[in-house]
Amino acid sequence: MDAMRSAAGEMKRGRFQAGDIVELVSSMRFAISLLAIIAISSMIGTVMPQNAPMPNYVDQFGPFWFEIFRHLGLYAVYSAWWFLLILVFLITSTALCITRNGPKMLRDMRSWRENVREESLRNFHHKATWTSALARPALAQQSMARLRDAGYQIKLVDKPHGTLLAAKKGAFNKLGYIFAHSAIIIILVGGMLDSDLPIRLQQWFMGKTPFAGNGVIAQIPAQHRLSLNNPTFRGNTEIPEGGNSAVAIIPQATGVLIQDLPFTIELKKFHIDFYSTGMPKLFASDVVVHDHQTGKSFPATIEVNKPLIYQGVAVYQSSFGDGGSKLTLTGFPMTGVDASPFALTGVVNGSTPLKRGADQYSVEWSGFRPFNVENMGGGDARAVKQGASLNEQLSASLDKHSGSAAKNANNKDLKNVGPSIQYKLRDSTGQAREYQNYMQPVTIDGGQVYLTGMRASEAEAFRFLRIPADDEHSVRDWMRLRAALADPALRANAAARYARQAIPPGASAAALALSQQLQESTERTLAIFAGDGKGDGGLAAVARFIEAIKVPQDEQTKAANIFMKMLDGSLWHLWQAAREQAGLAALAPSEAHAKFLQLSMLALSDSVLYGAPVYLQLDQFDEVKASVLQVTRSPGKKVVYLGCLLLVLGVFSMFYIRERRLWIWIADNADGGSDGLMAMSTQRKTLDFEGEFTDMSAKLAQSA
């Protein structure tokens, strides 16, 4: 007997625990908690780029946080197992809520609540009584007619001592609750149908894996491809003009999946229009679609917000890119004493081998843009910022002598600065830096400069070196000056010229001795500025030298001015010596040449951080446009639309349809007439309800 009691107790506790779990899961606080987690996850998924290459995350967060975020699935939040589990819990919670409360609401909606008694009606807050000369049946019929006229549904119930009229209006208000909660389930199911869940299931149970290598798309093995029967996908395809594609690329965390399409898209022509500032205004693709099953073809135009929909697949105009533009460039050495240019060609999305001395490089052409709209006042474009205190004094001294090119440009206007190329220069060890070079000079701070940007990784912003344009609007004079600065013989020649210029003819022996000292000091200053073959020159090297010779703090500004004056004068003579070596005529001093020399000094100082043995200048290009199309199959879209419709109906029903219940108790009185008692209730007592109660009381008590 005790064992039976124990077993019964265990069963009772088990039922109690199961009931508690069901009550918790179906409660509003549980659903709100899930919605809060989904909202936070959505914010993370919005702020953090999704499905980007893993090296990008390593560069952005570092190895430690990269591993933590990877285990949490933050790089693909919306397809992470925990996010999908939360959606399943939310669907379950909402379904249990409907299961628990829906039948009660439906029963209450159909119920007339006719079991109410006269005494309970008299306890209502909203009640009214009246006396009528009509007999009870006649008063009941009159009241029923007036209630129908007010939009009420009525049920007449005969009672032992009277007649009860049970009336209701707005009972469909409770359907709003069911519609709204059902809409949540439908929207979530539709969202999961259009999510990565079907693709994840194929990866988990059908052996599909992302492809992480390189190769021809047609030769990628089947385990990396999704079939035509894949129920949902969202991928991109980039098609150059004259090319075609029959697949979509679906990015994954560790590679890509190839989605085969039931048709081939052939790009005939890509159209793009620009605003006067050079910003894109409209782009569209003229395509021909070739059906694989029927063999039929038809033309179509795909524009932004005007997709092509065929065989359940929607093709959207996403963006545009380069389809393999052909580039013709001139290369200039950035190291050593050689300033001889050389020719180079390339194709965007391809690579070109480059050999400099014993070193082998590869130029990987990653982009070409025919238009670039830039805010020319958007910050300092210098490749290096002279940040130490003495460096700031040197920069200030340069401002005093010849004006600074490091000031911010006017940022009032956005300007189209012309074409640009982007490429990576990779050495034999696999290390690469990325560069962005503009084809045309731009005017900054009153001087024309060629901008060439550099960054060590994609997570960084480009830092720009400003190479001044010469009288021929080219970089050749600056390149000659750079090579001359690296040549000790030319530096000595320039120092001697500067020293001779400083001493007038017929000077005394003491003055000549001073001239020799000035020449030696100038030659040393040029050597320090050039880095003396160590690659660490520039204004920063001059500043370190001044600090190394222990110039007193109050004398450092004066020393900086002396060094800057020697640099300014000797670089002019170095420039002329370089031109003479190239067989060119010497230049006469002018304001324009002084500006060029000022910009050259800054560019030479910054060039030690450029990090490339060559500078590549774009000369000509043959642009080949490419259209980037987004290809989707979204079976859940219509499901989500249905859910949204139900949600609108549900919210409207709950907030704008008010349920009212009204009862009238009619009893005979001693005068041969009848007495009426009316009671009225609603879920939300508002001013409108108060007015309706007053009107109904007056209308029902009114004599026929």
C-alpha positions in Angstrom: 0.0 0.0 0.0 2.8 2.4 0.9 4.5 1.6 -2.5 1.3 2.4 -4.3 1.0 5.7 -2.5 4.6 6.5 -3.3 4.1 5.7 -7.0 1.0 7.9 -7.0 2.9 10.7 -5.4 5.7 10.5 -7.9 3.2 10.6 -10.8 1.5 13.6 -9.3 4.8 15.4 -8.8 5.7 14.5 -12.4 2.4 15.9 -13.7 2.9 19.0 -11.6 6.5 19.6 -12.9 5.3 19.0 -16.5 2.5 21.5 -16.0 4.8 24.0 -14.6 7.1 23.7 -17.6 4.2 24.1 -20.0 2.9 27.1 -18.1 6.4 28.7 -18.1 7.0 28.1 -21.8 3.6 29.4 -22.7 3.8 32.5 -20.4 4.1 36.0 -21.6 7.3 36.7 -19.7 9.0 33.7 -21.4 8.0 35.0 -24.8 9.1 38.5 -24.0 12.5 37.2 -22.9 12.9 35.3 -26.2 11.9 38.4 -28.2 14.5 40.5 -26.2 17.2 37.9 -27.0 16.2 37.9 -30.7 16.3 41.8 -30.7 19.8 41.8 -29.2 21.0 39.1 -31.7 19.6 41.1 -34.6 21.5 44.2 -33.5 24.7 42.1 -33.3 23.9 40.7 -36.8 23.3 44.2 -38.1 26.5 45.8 -36.6 28.8 42.9 -37.3 29.3 42.0 -41.0 27.9 38.5 -41.7 29.5 35.7 -43.6 32.7 37.7 -44.4 36.0 36.0 -45.0 37.5 34.7 -41.7 40.8 36.6 -42.1 38.8 39.9 -42.0 37.5 39.0 -38.5 41.0 38.0 -37.3 42.3 41.4 -38.5 39.4 43.3 -36.9 39.1 41.5 -33.5 42.4 39.8 -33.0 43.0 36.0 -32.5 41.6 35.8 -28.9 38.2 37.4 -29.6 38.0 35.9 -33.0 37.9 32.4 -31.5 35.3 33.4 -28.9 33.0 35.1 -31.5 33.5 32.1 -33.8 32.4 29.6 -31.1 29.4 31.8 -30.4 28.4 31.8 -34.1 28.4 35.6 -34.3 29.8 35.6 -37.8 26.5 34.0 -39.1 24.0 35.0 -36.4 20.8 34.2 -38.3 21.9 30.7 -39.1 23.6 29.9 -35.8 22.2 26.8 -34.0 21.3 28.8 -30.9 19.4 31.5 -32.9 17.4 28.8 -34.7 16.7 27.1 -31.4 15.4 30.4 -29.9 13.1 30.7 -32.9 11.9 27.1 -32.3 11.2 28.0 -28.6 9.4 31.1 -29.6 7.2 29.2 -32.0 6.6 26.6 -29.4 5.8 29.2 -26.7 3.3 31.0 -29.0 1.7 27.8 -30.1 1.2 26.6 -26.5 -0.2 30.0 -25.6 -2.8 29.7 -28.4 -3.5 26.1 -27.4 -4.1 27.1 -23.8 -6.1 30.3 -24.3 -7.6 30.0 -27.8 -10.4 27.5 -27.0 -11.4 29.5 -24.0 -11.6 32.6 -26.0 -13.6 30.9 -28.8 -16.1 29.5 -26.2 -16.4 32.9 -24.6 -16.9 34.5 -28.0 -19.8 32.1 -28.7 -21.2 32.2 -25.2 -24.2 34.4 -24.4 -23.7 34.3 -20.6 -27.4 33.7 -20.2 -27.1 32.1 -16.7 -26.8 35.5 -15.1 -29.3 36.3 -12.3 -31.3 39.4 -11.5 -29.5 40.0 -8.3 -26.1 40.0 -10.0 -27.3 42.5 -12.6 -28.3 44.9 -9.9 -24.6 44.8 -8.6 -23.2 46.0 -11.9 -21.7 49.5 -11.9 -23.3 50.4 -15.2 -27.0 49.6 -14.7 -30.4 51.3 -15.4 -34.0 50.6 -14.6 -37.3 51.8 -16.1 -41.0 51.0 -16.0 -43.1 50.5 -19.1 -46.9 50.1 -19.6 -46.2 47.4 -22.1 -46.6 43.8 -21.1 -43.5 41.7 -20.7 -43.5 40.0 -24.1 -44.2 43.3 -25.9 -41.4 45.1 -24.0 -39.0 42.2 -24.8 -39.8 42.5 -28.5 -39.4 46.3 -28.4 -36.0 46.1 -26.6 -34.8 43.4 -29.1 -35.6 45.7 -32.0 -33.8 48.6 -30.4 -30.7 46.5 -29.6 -30.6 45.1 -33.2 -30.8 48.7 -34.4 -27.7 49.4 -32.3 -25.8 46.5 -33.9 -26.2 44.0 -31.1 -26.7 40.2 -31.4 -29.5 39.1 -29.1 -30.7 35.9 -27.5 -34.0 35.7 -25.6 -34.2 33.4 -22.6 -37.4 32.8 -20.7 -36.9 32.6 -16.9 -39.3 31.5 -14.2 -39.9 35.0 -13.0 -39.0 37.1 -16.0 -37.5 37.3 -19.4 -33.7 37.8 -20.0 -32.3 39.4 -23.1 -28.6 38.6 -23.5 -26.9 40.8 -26.1 -23.3 41.1 -27.3 -21.4 43.3 -29.7 -17.7 43.2 -30.8 -17.1 39.6 -29.8 -14.6 39.3 -32.7 -12.2 41.3 -30.5 -11.0 38.0 -29.2 -10.1 36.8 -32.7 -7.5 39.6 -32.6 -5.5 37.8 -29.9 -5.6 34.5 -31.9 -4.7 36.3 -35.2 -1.8 38.2 -33.7 -0.3 35.1 -32.0 -0.9 33.0 -35.1 0.8 35.7 -37.2 3.9 35.4 -35.1 4.1 31.7 -35.7 3.5 32.1 -39.4 6.1 34.9 -39.8 8.7 32.9 -37.9 8.0 29.8 -40.0 8.2 31.8 -43.2 11.4 33.4 -42.0 12.9 30.0 -41.2 11.9 28.8 -44.7 13.9 31.7 -46.2 16.8 31.3 -43.8 19.9 29.2 -44.1 18.2 26.4 -42.2 17.5 24.3 -45.4 21.1 24.7 -46.5 22.4 23.9 -43.0 20.3 20.7 -43.0 21.9 19.7 -46.3 25.3 20.4 -44.8 24.5 18.3 -41.7 22.8 15.4 -43.3 23.7 15.4 -47.0 27.4 16.0 -46.9 27.4 19.5 -48.5 30.5 21.5 -47.6 31.7 25.0 -48.6 34.3 25.2 -51.3 37.4 27.1 -50.0 39.8 26.8 -53.0 40.2 28.3 -56.4 39.2 26.9 -59.8 36.7 26.8 -62.6 33.1 26.9 -61.4 32.1 24.1 -63.8 34.7 21.8 -62.3 33.8 22.3 -58.6 32.8 18.9 -57.2 29.2 18.0 -56.4 29.6 18.1 -52.6 30.1 21.9 -52.9 27.0 22.4 -55.2 23.4 22.7 -54.3 20.8 21.1 -56.6 18.0 22.8 -58.6 15.6 21.3 -56.0 17.1 23.4 -53.2 14.0 25.0 -51.7 15.6 28.3 -50.7 18.7 30.3 -51.3 20.1 33.8 -51.6 23.3 34.3 -53.6 25.1 36.6 -56.0 26.5 36.3 -59.5 28.8 38.7 -61.2 28.6 38.7 -65.0 30.8 40.8 -67.3 29.4 42.3 -70.4 29.3 39.6 -73.1 29.5 36.9 -70.4 27.0 34.6 -68.9 26.3 32.7 -65.7 24.2 29.7 -64.7 25.1 29.6 -61.0 24.8 31.8 -57.9 27.6 32.0 -55.2 26.4 31.6 -51.6 29.0 32.9 -49.2 29.7 30.8 -46.1 32.0 31.3 -43.2 34.7 29.0 -44.5 34.1 29.3 -48.3 31.3 29.4 -50.7 28.5 27.1 -51.9 27.6 26.9 -55.6 23.9 27.1 -56.4 22.9 25.8 -59.8 20.2 27.7 -61.6 17.5 26.4 -64.0 18.5 29.0 -66.6 21.5 30.9 -67.9 21.7 34.7 -67.6 23.7 36.3 -70.4 24.6 40.0 -69.9 24.3 42.0 -73.2 24.8 45.5 -71.9 25.2 47.2 -68.5 23.9 50.7 -68.2 24.9 53.2 -65.5 24.0 56.9 -65.2 25.7 59.3 -62.8 24.7 62.5 -61.1 26.8 65.6 -61.9 28.9 64.8 -58.8 29.8 61.5 -60.3 27.7 59.5 -57.9 25.7 56.6 -59.4 22.1 57.5 -60.2 20.7 54.5 -62.0 22.1 51.1 -63.1 20.4 48.4 -65.1 21.3 45.2 -67.0 20.1 44.1 -70.4 20.1 40.3 -70.3 19.0 37.3 -72.3 17.6 34.4 -70.2 18.2 30.9 -71.7 15.9 28.2 -70.2 17.8 24.9 -69.7 14.6 22.7 -69.8 12.8 24.2 -72.8 15.7 25.7 -74.7 13.8 28.9 -75.1 15.4 32.4 -74.7 13.9 35.8 -74.0 15.3 39.2 -73.4 14.7 41.2 -70.2 15.9 44.3 -68.4 16.8 44.1 -64.7 16.8 47.4 -62.8 17.0 48.4 -59.1 13.7 47.5 -57.5 12.5 45.9 -60.7 13.6 42.3 -60.5 13.2 39.5 -63.1 11.1 36.7 -61.7 11.2 33.4 -63.6 10.6 29.8 -62.5 10.2 30.9 -58.9 13.6 32.5 -58.9 13.9 36.3 -58.4 16.9 38.1 -60.0 17.6 41.5 -58.5 20.0 44.2 -59.6 22.3 44.4 -56.7 25.4 46.4 -57.7 28.0 46.6 -60.3 31.7 45.8 -60.6 34.6 45.4 -63.0 34.4 42.6 -65.6 38.1 42.6 -66.4 39.1 46.0 -67.6 42.4 46.2 -69.4 45.0 48.6 -67.9 48.1 50.2 -69.3 50.4 51.7 -66.7 53.9 53.2 -66.2 56.0 52.0 -63.3 58.5 54.2 -61.4 61.1 52.9 -59.0 60.6 54.0 -55.4 64.0 52.8 -54.1 67.6 53.2 -55.2 69.2 55.7 -57.6 67.3 54.6 -60.7 64.5 56.8 -61.9 63.8 55.1 -65.3 60.2 54.4 -65.9 59.0 51.1 -67.3 55.7 49.9 -69.0 53.3 47.5 -67.4 49.9 46.1 -68.3 47.2 44.2 -66.4 43.7 43.0 -66.3 41.4 43.6 -63.4 40.8 40.4 -61.3 44.0 39.0 -62.8 47.7 39.3 -61.8 50.9 40.5 -63.4 54.4 39.3 -62.4 56.9 42.0 -61.5 60.6 41.7 -61.0 62.7 44.3 -59.3 66.3 43.3 -59.1 66.6 40.0 -57.4 63.1 40.3 -55.9 60.0 38.8 -57.5 56.6 40.3 -56.9 53.0 39.7 -58.1 50.6 42.6 -58.8 47.1 41.4 -58.1 44.6 43.8 -59.8 41.6 44.0 -57.5 39.6 46.9 -58.8 39.2 49.8 -61.3 36.8 52.7 -60.9 36.2 55.2 -63.7 34.6 57.7 -61.2 35.7 58.6 -57.7 33.7 61.2 -55.8 35.8 62.2 -52.8 35.5 64.8 -50.0 38.8 66.5 -50.6 38.6 68.1 -47.1 37.9 64.8 -45.4 41.1 64.7 -43.3 44.8 64.6 -43.7 45.9 62.5 -46.6 49.5 62.2 -45.5 50.9 58.8 -45.3 52.7 59.6 -42.0 51.8 62.0 -39.3 54.8 63.8 -37.7 53.7 63.2 -34.1 56.6 63.8 -31.8 57.1 67.2 -30.2 60.3 68.0 -32.2 58.6 66.7 -35.4 55.8 69.2 -34.8 58.5 72.0 -34.6 59.9 70.9 -37.9 56.5 70.9 -39.5 55.8 74.3 -38.0 59.2 75.5 -39.3 58.3 74.2 -42.8 55.0 76.2 -42.6 57.1 79.3 -41.8 59.5 78.8 -44.7 57.3 77.5 -47.4 53.8 76.6 -46.2 52.5 73.2 -45.2 51.0 70.6 -47.4 49.7 68.7 -44.4 46.8 71.0 -43.7 43.3 69.8 -44.3 41.7 70.7 -47.6 38.5 72.5 -48.0 35.7 70.0 -47.3 32.8 72.0 -48.7 32.4 70.2 -52.0 32.4 66.6 -53.1 34.4 66.3 -56.3 34.9 63.6 -58.9 38.7 63.1 -59.0 38.7 60.7 -61.9 39.7 57.1 -62.4 41.6 55.0 -59.9 43.0 51.5 -59.7 43.4 49.2 -56.7 45.8 46.4 -56.4 47.8 44.2 -54.0 51.6 44.0 -54.3 52.6 40.5 -53.0 56.2 39.5 -52.4 57.8 36.0 -52.8 56.9 35.2 -49.1 53.2 35.8 -49.7 53.1 39.1 -47.7 51.0 41.8 -49.5 50.1 45.4 -49.1 47.2 47.0 -50.9 47.4 50.2 -52.9 45.0 52.7 -54.5 46.3 55.1 -57.1 44.5 57.9 -58.8 45.0 58.5 -62.5 44.7 62.3 -62.5 46.2 64.9 -60.1 43.9 66.6 -57.7 44.3 70.1 -56.2 44.9 70.2 -52.5 46.0 73.3 -50.6 46.7 75.1 -53.8 49.0 72.4 -55.3 48.4 69.6 -57.7 49.3 66.2 -56.3 48.9 62.6 -57.3 47.3 60.5 -54.6 48.5 57.0 -53.9 47.1 55.1 -50.9 48.5 52.3 -48.9 47.3 49.9 -46.3 48.6 46.7 -44.7 45.3 45.0 -44.3 41.7 45.4 -45.5 40.7 46.3 -41.9 42.7 49.6 -42.2 41.8 52.8 -44.0 44.1 53.9 -46.9 46.9 56.3 -45.9 47.7 58.5 -48.9 51.1 59.8 -50.1 50.8 63.1 -52.0 53.2 63.1 -55.0 53.4 66.6 -56.5 52.8 67.2 -60.2 55.5 68.9 -62.1 55.2 71.5 -64.9 54.3 68.7 -67.3 51.5 67.5 -64.9 53.4 64.3 -64.3 55.4 62.6 -61.4 58.6 62.4 -63.4 60.4 65.4 -61.8 59.6 64.1 -58.3 60.8 60.6 -59.2 64.1 62.2 -60.4 64.4 64.1 -57.2 63.7 60.9 -55.2 66.4 59.0 -57.1 68.8 61.9 -56.7 68.3 62.0 -53.0 69.4 58.4 -52.8 72.6 59.2 -54.8 75.5 60.3 -52.6 77.3 61.9 -55.5 74.3 64.1 -56.4 73.7 65.0 -52.8 77.4 66.1 -52.5 76.9 68.1 -55.8 73.8 69.8 -54.4 75.5 70.6 -51.1 78.4 72.2 -52.9 76.1 74.3 -55.0 74.2 75.4 -51.9 77.4 76.3 -50.0 78.8 78.3 -53.0 75.6 80.2 -53.4 75.7 81.2 -49.7 79.2 82.7 -50.0 79.7 85.7 -52.3 82.6 85.8 -54.8 85.9 87.1 -53.5 85.1 86.1 -50.0 87.9 85.8 -47.3 89.6 82.6 -46.4 87.6 82.5 -43.2 84.4 82.7 -45.3 85.6 80.0 -47.5 86.3 77.8 -44.5 82.8 78.5 -43.3 81.5 77.6 -46.8 83.3 74.2 -46.5 81.6 73.6 -43.1 78.2 74.6 -44.5 78.7 72.2 -47.4 79.6 69.3 -45.0 76.6 70.1 -42.8 74.3 70.3 -45.7 75.6 67.0 -47.2 75.1 65.4 -43.8 71.5 66.8 -43.5 70.6 65.5 -46.9 72.1 62.1 -46.0 70.0 62.0 -42.8 66.9 63.1 -44.6 67.5 60.4 -47.3 68.0 57.7 -44.6 71.5 57.2 -45.8 70.5 53.9 -47.3 68.8 52.7 -44.1 65.3 53.5 -45.3 64.4 55.5 -42.1 64.9 59.0 -43.3 62.5 61.9 -43.6 61.6 64.7 -41.1 61.4 62.1 -38.3 65.1 61.2 -38.9 66.1 64.9 -38.8 64.2 65.3 -35.5 65.9 62.3 -34.0 69.3 63.6 -35.1 68.7 67.0 -33.4 67.7 65.2 -30.2 70.7 62.9 -30.4 73.2 65.8 -30.5 71.6 67.0 -27.3 70.5 70.5 -28.4 69.1 72.3 -25.4 65.3 72.4 -25.2 65.1 76.2 -25.7 67.4 76.0 -28.7 65.7 73.1 -30.5 63.3 75.4 -32.4 66.2 77.5 -33.7 68.1 74.3 -34.7 65.0 73.0 -36.5 64.8 76.2 -38.5 68.4 76.0 -39.5 68.0 72.4 -40.7 64.8 73.2 -42.6 66.5 76.1 -44.3 69.4 73.9 -45.4 66.9 71.2 -46.6 64.8 73.7 -48.5 67.8 75.3 -50.3 69.8 72.1 -51.0 66.7 70.2 -52.3 66.3 73.0 -54.9 69.9 72.4 -56.1 69.4 68.6 -55.9 66.3 69.0 -58.1 68.3 71.0 -60.7 71.2 68.5 -60.6 68.7 65.7 -61.3 67.2 67.5 -64.3 70.7 68.2 -65.7 71.6 64.5 -65.3 68.4 63.7 -67.3 69.4 66.1 -70.0 66.8 68.7 -69.1 67.2 72.5 -68.7 67.4 74.0 -65.3 64.3 75.8 -64.0 64.1 79.4 -62.9 62.9 80.0 -59.3 59.1 80.8 -59.1 56.2 80.6 -56.8 55.0 77.4 -58.5 58.4 75.8 -58.3 58.6 76.7 -54.6 55.2 75.1 -54.0 56.4 72.0 -55.9 59.6 71.8 -53.7 57.5 72.2 -50.5 55.2 69.4 -51.5 58.2 67.3 -52.7 59.9 67.6 -49.3 56.8 66.3 -47.5 56.3 63.5 -50.0 59.9 62.5 -49.7 59.6 62.4 -46.0 56.5 60.3 -46.1 57.7 58.0 -48.9 59.9 56.0 -46.4 56.6 54.4 -45.2 55.2 53.7 -48.6 56.4 50.1 -48.4 56.6 49.3 -52.2 59.6 49.2 -54.5 57.5 50.8 -57.3 54.8 53.4 -57.9 52.3 52.4 -60.7 50.6 55.2 -62.6 47.6 54.5 -64.7 47.9 55.8 -68.3 45.1 54.2 -70.3 42.2 51.8 -69.7 39.7 49.8 -71.6 36.8 49.5 -69.2 34.7 46.3 -69.1 31.6 46.6 -66.9 30.1 43.8 -64.9 26.7 43.5 -63.3 26.3 42.0 -59.8 22.9 40.3 -59.5 21.3 38.8 -56.4 19.5 35.6 -57.2 17.0 34.3 -54.6 14.4 31.7 -54.2 12.1 32.7 -51.3 9.2 30.2 -50.7 8.6 31.8 -47.3 7.9 35.2 -48.7 4.2 34.6 -49.3 4.0 32.9 -45.9 5.4 36.0 -44.3 3.0 38.2 -46.3 0.1 36.1 -44.9 1.5 36.4 -41.4 1.8 40.2 -41.8 -1.9 40.4 -43.0 -3.0 38.4 -39.9 -0.9 40.6 -37.7 -2.5 43.7 -39.0 -6.0 42.2 -38.6 -5.1 41.0 -35.1 -3.8 44.3 -33.9 -6.7 46.1 -35.5 -9.2 43.8 -33.8 -7.6 44.0 -30.4 -7.2 47.8 -30.3 -10.2 49.1 -32.4 -12.9 46.5 -31.8 -14.4 46.7 -28.3 -16.5 43.9 -26.9 -19.6 45.0 -25.1 -22.0 42.7 -23.2 -25.6 43.9 -22.3 -28.3 42.1 -20.4 -32.0 43.2 -19.9 -34.2 41.6 -17.3 -37.9 42.1 -17.8 -40.4 41.3 -15.1 -44.1 41.9 -14.6 -45.3 44.5 -12.2 -48.5 45.0 -10.1 -49.9 47.7 -12.5 -50.1 45.3 -15.5 -47.0 46.6 -17.1 -43.4 45.5 -16.8 -40.1 46.6 -15.2 -36.9 46.7 -17.1 -33.4 46.3 -15.6 -30.4 46.8 -18.0 -26.7 46.1 -17.1 -23.8 46.6 -19.4 -20.1 45.7 -19.3 -16.9 46.0 -21.4 -13.2 45.0 -21.1 -12.0 48.5 -21.3 -14.0 51.3 -19.8 -13.5 54.4 -21.9 -15.4 57.7 -22.4 -16.9 56.2 -25.6 -18.3 53.4 -23.5 -19.8 55.8 -20.9 -21.5 57.7 -23.7 -22.8 54.5 -25.3 -24.2 53.3 -21.9 -26.0 56.6 -21.5 -27.5 56.5 -25.0 -28.6 52.9 -24.7 -30.2 53.6 -21.3 -32.2 56.5 -22.7 -33.1 54.6 -25.9 -34.4 51.5 -24.0 -36.4 53.5 -21.5 -38.0 55.6 -24.2 -41.8 54.9 -24.7 -42.8 53.4 -28.0 
